[in-house]
């Protein structure tokens, strides 16, 4: 829609979607794209795709700004049978971006909309011997502890793994960043680097559809609402586990997708001294009011955010 960049035959494409929900951040749709262009380093000129559910509702000035940033606004299709599951649209949009990227890009970086890029993106890309790059979740949420007695919530993960064709006991582990829980492989959906030909995001979409249509999974999620909210993370984690071996996965450092909304509860040694140090961050609703200006950052970054936030 906004600027055709297909002719560039890039090695990298970057994508995110316009999905909004009650309580979602009140920031400019193109804030992330603008940060990529300003701070993304050698990757800052890569094609950026904003996947849009309904392009007909996008205002003309958004198209104009997208054109100025050399950003494409591309459609993805919503699916009614997933509307009961918050955040499922992320998988639909990511899968469509992956379809478009295959044959055009060797790597696809997927972000959540409430992200900012503040340094060179190159460290986020999967290394030559890796098939996927990711961040663990920040807190446990529906993650299953990797050790100790199995509790009733394993019913969800056991069923999800059966539906996904993945061995529950050999998925690997991750450690949540804020509460430091060692979990069976459970990753965030807010920053993932993939090789499009592997079909990880299309598998993510497929598994979400299967989970949503499974009688046990639907009943379980109705009874345990947290599982309904975060089922998209479980589906993504199982999609990655099914498409890759543990040794083929690249865990990104905490400076990637740094959780700005957990700043006050972050007691880790990895906590940045100033926001300028991170590669990328997620701000959730932190930028919705003037309090964001109290975070430690350079004057230049503070001014840039202030000029581009809305």
C-alpha positions in Angstrom: 0.0 0.0 0.0 2.5 2.7 1.1 5.8 2.2 -0.7 6.7 -0.9 -2.6 10.1 -2.2 -1.5 10.0 -5.6 -3.0 12.6 -4.8 -5.6 15.2 -4.4 -2.9 15.5 -8.2 -2.4 16.5 -7.6 1.2 18.2 -10.1 3.5 16.1 -8.7 6.4 12.5 -7.7 6.7 10.9 -6.2 9.9 7.3 -6.5 10.8 4.7 -5.7 13.5 0.9 -5.3 13.5 -1.6 -2.7 14.3 -3.5 -4.8 16.8 -5.1 -2.8 19.6 -7.1 -3.9 22.7 -8.7 -2.3 25.7 -5.8 -0.7 27.6 -3.4 -0.8 24.7 -0.8 1.9 24.4 -1.9 5.3 23.2 1.0 6.0 20.9 1.5 6.6 17.2 1.2 3.5 15.1 4.4 4.3 13.3 6.5 5.1 16.4 8.3 1.8 16.3 9.0 2.3 12.5 10.3 5.8 13.2 12.6 4.4 15.9 14.0 1.8 13.5 14.8 4.4 10.9 16.4 6.7 13.5 18.3 4.2 15.7 18.4 0.9 13.9 22.0 1.2 12.7 23.0 -0.9 9.7 19.5 -2.6 9.7 17.7 0.8 10.0 17.0 0.9 6.3 15.5 -2.6 6.1 11.9 -2.9 4.8 9.4 -2.4 7.5 5.9 -3.8 7.2 3.0 -2.8 9.4 0.4 -5.5 9.2 -3.1 -3.9 9.3 -6.4 -5.6 10.0 -8.5 -3.0 8.2 -6.6 -0.6 6.0 -9.8 1.2 5.1 -10.0 2.7 8.5 -6.5 4.1 8.4 -6.4 7.9 8.1 -4.7 9.6 5.1 -2.0 11.2 7.3 -0.9 7.7 8.5 -0.4 6.6 4.8 1.6 9.8 4.2 3.8 9.3 7.2 4.3 5.6 6.2 5.4 6.7 2.8 7.8 9.2 4.2 9.4 6.5 6.4 9.4 4.0 3.5 7.1 1.7 5.4 4.5 -0.6 3.8 1.0 -1.0 5.3 0.0 -4.5 4.5 -3.3 -6.4 5.1 -3.8 -9.5 7.2 -7.0 -11.5 7.6 -8.8 -11.8 10.9 -10.4 -15.1 11.9 -13.7 -15.1 13.8 -13.0 -18.4 15.6 -10.0 -16.9 17.4 -11.8 -13.7 18.6 -12.3 -15.2 22.1 -8.5 -15.4 22.6 -6.7 -12.1 23.3 -3.6 -11.4 21.2 -4.3 -14.2 18.7 -4.3 -11.6 16.0 -0.5 -11.3 16.5 -0.1 -14.8 15.2 -2.3 -14.2 12.2 -0.4 -11.0 11.3 3.0 -12.6 11.9 2.1 -15.6 9.7 1.0 -13.3 6.9 4.3 -11.4 7.2 6.2 -14.7 7.0 4.4 -15.7 3.9 5.3 -12.4 2.3 8.9 -12.6 3.5 9.6 -16.1 2.1 11.7 -15.8 -1.0 12.3 -12.1 -0.4 14.1 -12.1 2.9 16.4 -14.6 4.6 15.4 -13.2 8.1 12.3 -11.7 9.5 12.2 -9.8 12.8 8.8 -9.6 14.4 8.1 -7.0 17.1 5.1 -6.1 19.2 3.8 -2.7 18.4 4.7 -1.2 21.8 8.4 -1.5 21.1 11.1 1.0 20.5 14.4 0.3 18.8 17.3 2.4 20.3 20.4 0.8 18.9 21.7 -1.3 16.0 19.3 -4.2 15.3 21.9 -6.6 14.0 22.5 -8.4 17.3 18.8 -9.5 17.3 19.2 -11.5 14.1 19.7 -15.3 14.4 23.4 -16.3 14.0 24.4 -18.4 11.1 24.0 -21.7 13.0 20.7 -20.7 14.6 17.2 -20.8 13.2 15.4 -18.5 15.6 16.2 -15.7 18.1 13.9 -15.0 21.0 13.5 -13.5 24.5 12.1 -15.5 27.4 8.9 -14.2 29.0 9.4 -11.6 31.7 7.3 -13.4 34.4 6.0 -16.9 34.7 2.3 -16.3 33.9 1.2 -19.7 32.5 4.7 -21.1 32.2 5.3 -24.5 33.7 8.2 -25.0 36.2 10.8 -27.3 34.7 11.5 -29.1 38.0 9.5 -30.2 41.1 6.2 -32.0 41.3 3.9 -31.7 38.4 0.8 -29.7 39.2 -2.7 -29.7 37.7 -1.7 -27.0 35.2 0.4 -29.5 33.4 -2.9 -30.7 31.8 -2.8 -27.6 29.6 0.8 -28.0 28.5 0.5 -31.8 28.0 -2.5 -31.3 25.8 -0.9 -28.4 23.9 2.2 -30.5 23.2 0.1 -33.5 22.1 -1.8 -31.2 19.7 1.5 -29.7 18.5 3.3 -33.0 18.1 6.1 -31.9 20.6 7.6 -34.0 23.4 6.6 -32.2 26.5 9.7 -33.5 28.4 12.3 -32.4 25.8 11.2 -28.9 24.8 14.2 -27.3 26.6 13.9 -24.6 29.3 14.0 -20.8 29.6 14.3 -18.5 32.7 11.8 -15.7 33.0 13.7 -12.4 33.3 12.0 -10.6 36.2 11.0 -13.4 38.6 13.8 -15.8 37.5 11.7 -18.9 37.2 13.2 -21.8 35.3 10.4 -22.9 33.0 9.8 -25.5 30.3 10.5 -23.6 27.0 8.2 -20.6 27.1 9.0 -17.4 25.2 7.7 -13.9 24.7 5.8 -13.1 21.5 7.1 -9.5 21.5 10.4 -10.1 19.7 11.2 -13.1 17.6 13.7 -13.4 14.7 13.1 -16.3 12.3 14.1 -17.7 8.9 10.8 -17.4 6.9 11.3 -20.7 5.0 10.9 -22.7 8.2 7.3 -21.6 8.6 7.5 -21.0 12.4 4.9 -18.2 12.3 2.6 -20.2 10.1 2.9 -23.0 12.5 2.1 -20.6 15.3 -1.2 -19.6 13.5 -2.0 -23.3 12.8 -1.5 -24.3 16.4 -3.7 -21.4 17.7 -6.5 -22.5 15.4 -6.1 -26.1 16.6 -6.0 -25.1 20.3 -9.1 -22.8 19.8 -11.0 -25.7 18.2 -10.0 -28.3 20.8 -12.8 -29.0 23.3 -10.4 -29.6 26.3 -8.4 -26.5 25.6 -11.4 -24.2 25.2 -12.9 -25.5 28.4 -9.6 -25.2 30.3 -9.2 -21.6 29.1 -12.7 -20.7 30.1 -12.0 -22.0 33.6 -8.5 -20.5 33.9 -8.7 -17.1 32.2 -4.9 -16.5 32.4 -4.5 -19.4 30.0 -6.9 -17.8 27.6 -4.9 -14.5 27.7 -1.5 -16.1 27.2 -2.4 -19.1 24.9 -0.7 -17.2 22.1 2.6 -17.5 23.9 2.1 -21.2 24.5 1.3 -21.8 20.8 4.4 -19.8 19.7 6.7 -21.6 22.2 5.4 -25.0 20.9 5.7 -23.9 17.3 9.4 -23.0 17.9 10.0 -26.2 19.8 8.5 -28.3 17.1 10.5 -26.6 14.3 13.9 -26.3 15.9 16.3 -28.2 18.2 17.5 -26.6 21.4 20.9 -26.0 19.9 19.3 -24.1 17.0 17.7 -21.5 19.2 19.4 -18.2 20.1 18.3 -16.5 23.4 18.7 -12.8 23.1 20.2 -10.7 26.0 18.0 -8.6 28.4 19.0 -5.5 26.4 16.6 -6.8 23.7 12.9 -6.2 24.4 13.8 -4.7 27.8 10.6 -4.4 29.8 10.2 -0.7 30.6 7.0 -1.4 32.6 9.0 -3.6 35.0 11.7 -1.0 35.6 10.9 -0.5 39.3 10.8 -4.3 40.1 13.9 -5.2 38.1 16.6 -6.2 40.5 18.8 -8.0 37.9 22.4 -7.1 37.3 21.5 -6.6 33.6 19.3 -3.6 34.3 20.5 -0.7 32.1 21.8 2.5 33.7 20.0 4.5 31.0 17.5 3.5 28.4 19.9 4.5 25.7 21.9 1.3 26.4 19.2 -1.1 25.3 18.8 -2.5 21.8 15.1 -2.4 22.0 12.4 -2.0 24.7 8.8 -2.6 25.3 6.9 0.1 27.0 3.4 -1.3 27.5 1.4 1.7 28.7 4.4 3.6 30.2 4.3 6.2 27.5 0.6 7.0 28.0 1.3 9.8 30.5 4.1 12.2 31.3 5.7 9.9 33.8 7.9 8.3 31.1 10.1 11.5 31.2 11.3 10.4 34.7 13.2 7.4 33.3 16.9 7.8 32.9 17.8 8.6 29.3 19.8 11.1 27.3 18.4 14.5 26.5 18.5 13.5 22.8 16.4 10.4 23.3 13.9 12.2 25.6 13.4 14.9 22.9 13.0 12.3 20.1 10.4 10.4 22.0 8.5 13.6 22.9 8.5 14.7 19.3 7.3 11.3 17.9 5.1 9.8 20.6 1.7 10.8 19.2 
